């Protein structure tokens, strides 16, 4: 399994940016895909998550109303639409997957507070720098 993020760069505050996470070698049906970010000198922060089975979502307060997570129906590509960017959004952005091997539909919001080691797969990250 490989996750590859793309779409980062040096961008001006206020506009929009779309990050993409491409999955390969991925054949799971029941999982959560999340976006985390890590700003310089800070811990990795979970900001958004989507469930593969019903496309339900959850967001951290820091991005709620500004960012939108999506997962295409083939489930090979996920995106994070970033609107109304601010310099505080400067970070390395990672996509990650947590498998629900036991089935069920655990609540999504608590996953954003889970330790990164709890997730099964990670991408290498893409850098986003927002300047004002």
Order of alpha helices (4+ residues) and beta strands (2+ residues): beta-beta-beta-beta-beta-beta-beta-beta-beta-beta-beta
